Amino acid sequence: MTTHNASRYFLFWLTWAALIVYGSLLPFELRPHGLAEAIEKFRHIPYLDLGVVSRADWIANILLYIPLAYLGATWLNQLRWLPRSLAIFFTVALGVAMALGVEFTQIFFAPRTVSLNDLIAETIGTALGLIVWSASHSRLAGLTTAVLRPGPGALTAGLTLYALAYLGLALFPYDFVISLSDLQWKLLEGNYGWGIDYCGAPIQCASQWLAEAVAALPLGLLLVRLVPRRAGRHGANFAIAAGIGACLEAAQFLIASGVSTVSGALAKAVGISLGAWLRYIPSPRLAQRHAHRLRPALLLALIPYFALAALLNSWASIDWGDFETLRSNLDQQRYLPFYYHYFTSETQAVASLLAQSAIYLPLGVGFWLWHASGATPLRRPPVFGLLLSTAIVAGVIEAGKLFIPRAHPDPTNILIGLVAAWLGLRLCQWLADCARAPAHSAGDAQAPLPLPRHFPRKALLSVGVILLILGAFGLTLMQQSADSEAMFVAGIKHDYATPQALPAVTLPNFRREHPRLPAPTASDIARLQNENPGFLDNHRKRAAGPRNSPDSTILMAYVEPGSQDLEALFQQLMGLKFNWRGYEQGKLLAQGYDWLYAQWSETQRRQLQDKLVDGCHYLIEVIRSGRLSPYNVTLYSGPAQALTACSIALYQDDPRGDAVMAFSADLWHNRILPVWRQVMGEHGGWHEGADVVAKGIGQAVYQLPNLWRRATGVDYFQSEPGLRGFLDFLVYRIRPDGTQIRLGDSGSFNRDAPDRLALALEYRHAAAYSLASPPQNPVPTSWPWGPLSDNSLYRPGAIKDLPLTKHFDGIGLVVMRSGWDEDATYITFKAGDNYSSFSHLDQGSFTLYKGGPLAIDSGLYYKYGSDHHLNYAYQTIAHNVATVTNPAEAAAISNNEFSRTTRSIANDGGQRRVGGNLELYPHPLDLDEWQAKAEIYHTGRITEVKQRDGVVVVSADISAAYTNRFSG
């Protein structure tokens, strides 16, 4: 018997160890290293500064090794010839050896991270596993034995184990909030509320709520078995159930990745009270007695079941004729079990596993009911039939995802479905066996069974008290934080609406005929042919050959109709795969469809429209999911322009373009334009650093208004004075040495704004046009087509006609200079509001240049979120600004927008930290959100600029940069 038990637990231990190795090396992307190199890397593995978001991953390593140590100790303890002390020693040795071996092997696999943190976590997990084994092995073994031997106490023992598992999952992944900065981050994440915002579509909300209620039902059954006098007291039981549900949800507030919702608490309360009302499980004979109703009901239930399972797996988004999506998804398909789970968080992975289990478990229940209701009930229904039918259902559902853009069929879900259906069948068999087992006394079905001797009543009572304390503490913190800056910001968080949720847009003068995007005119083509034929020759060459450039092919097909192989171009456009932020593919697709609209066949147009719909929605998802802000460079680096072009090309050609245009028009009219008016003011300017301007707003400031003017006839260049002022900003930001001013994050100070020439031609702004030598021959100056360069506007001396002082009112910047030559004195003074993106804590700062930099803006930006960036270049102390030091002040900041890992920041007496993804706050999504948080973002203003007798006097109020009602 001992040998049998030892062998069984050894197999359990070996299986769990294999799962750890598999999960630790997934996705098995080999990264070759020599053995000596790998050993050297392992000798210098780093210790990482983990923050609240990374904590769940660290704790997951602890959790993995707790069962490993528990099973190892159980296995070795079964060996009678091995002393208990040696069994514990070997358990520790095996756990540590396993941790070292896995971490060393991870060096050879990408993208795994090898760190001391993981080794520490795995060692802690081994120790905790031994502690759990020592403290509760006998009781857990007793409960397990009782469950496996159906009898009077089996149901109580099973419900007890279920309650422990339920509580363990309720607090998973145990990444508790342990500091004030963690708490602030938790508050700002906003993962609490009524619960409607966290479940998606109504069908998903209803299904999730029902699943939560059903999952809590066994807790009610356990309640009336532990406390028999509670049977029949439905009102009081519901009050207890509501209290338990509230405590569980409130405890989630103290878990960093937890979500606390009122609907979740209500679902738990309903499930627990329903379980208490049921009191006992139905007799298995009930199925046979009502077979004449049950079997037809089971057959009818298959229809809504299949429909619900398909909807929960996103089948509503399927376009069965979209073979391009089918090919794309097949190309990207991965078949490794749990491959896709690796690329999610621990919480999401477990949630996905439970959700898929809940979808397929009813198949096992239904299968058992069908066989139990037969003329001769089968106590052991054929498992093979269940597994085969489940595999077919799950396989079809997963295969359907091949037709859903950006979705992926997951073979793991088929495995999960098989296990879940089998568990549903086994659960019904076990419940039936429990119901058939003779009771100690008559009336056992009506009265709860006495507790087994080994039931850990005190342990569960202690857990309940701890849970109650955690819940009360969580609710208290939520209440006490109501007036904090974190809660103030978290309460004002805008999100992009879905295209379908926006009202239809009205564009009375929309250009229906193609091309709708800016395109070469006949005069442009003639001028290029006469004055710069080399431009067309170059594109003609690039359009030829097997590796042709699609943009050149589109241009030459438009300029010289019939000169290009449009079928080959069509295949290139249809073969585009949207990746990263999607704007490169989106621009190319919109331009090709629009410019060559008249040259495509009707069939080709329809297929290109389908592709455009996919592209538009991909770009919308990029903007929505990334919360791309009109204050930030990322939106203007391409997504805004690509989406605008895509929606303009598609609108009114396809009904699906209406929702896309509603989103694009809302983005332009209600978000981008108001922010431009705010930041640029009357006189232009932008708040981000020099090279960030080039990568972002510098390539959108002409393209976006030009796209909309061409499509709608509205001339934003005439209505928006800040656009012309932006040209002045490009001129005045140049110092006498020819480089750009050192304001905000910038790694270089000589990058041009891509839209400068086009915008200067629009306004005939000679000074801006002449900042650099223009092309000798005419070329288009913007995408998709800007005015051809015109060297008659090139006058380097035009700059001397501008005033020597300029106040850029939107960003609060005054530039003063004594002249326009290299010997001029050049002074800047900044005092304005914070717009959250790539700017510094430098309100009230000044710079002075005279023959060289004298009063400088110091600190070179080279890496976003680096120690130098956060502790110096971004800080007030790096600028010419007064500092006020409070020795008791402390600040924490996250590294960047991709990692919430927090660090302490040097207390150098600088200005208060403000917003942005660099901080704990996301960038505002529109002017309304910024204004709602103005108490946070308002950091100063220039009150007066006076000039008299060659003297410039600037007055400013920067007190808000140092303190507000939250900072004291």
Helices and strands as residue ranges (DSSP letters): H 2-25, E 29-30, H 35-43, H 52-77, H 84-106, E 109-110, H 116-148, H 154-170, H 180-189, E 192-193, G 196-198, H 202-226, G 228-230, H 234-252, E 260-261, H 262-278, H 285-289, H 291-312, G 315-317, H 323-332, H 339-342, H 346-372, H 383-400, G 401-403, H 411-436, H 457-480, H 485-490, G 499-501, H 522-531, H 533-543, H 550-559, H 566-574, H 583-595, G 597-599, H 602-625, H 633-636, H 639-650, H 657-666, I 667-672, H 673-680, H 690-695, G 697-699, H 703-712, H 716-719, H 721-732, H 756-763, H 766-769, G 791-793, G 796-801, E 805-808, E 813-817, E 825-830, E 845-850, E 853-855, H 867-868, I 869-873, G 876-878, E 892-896, E 899-904, H 927-932, H 934-937, E 941-948, E 951-957, G 959-961
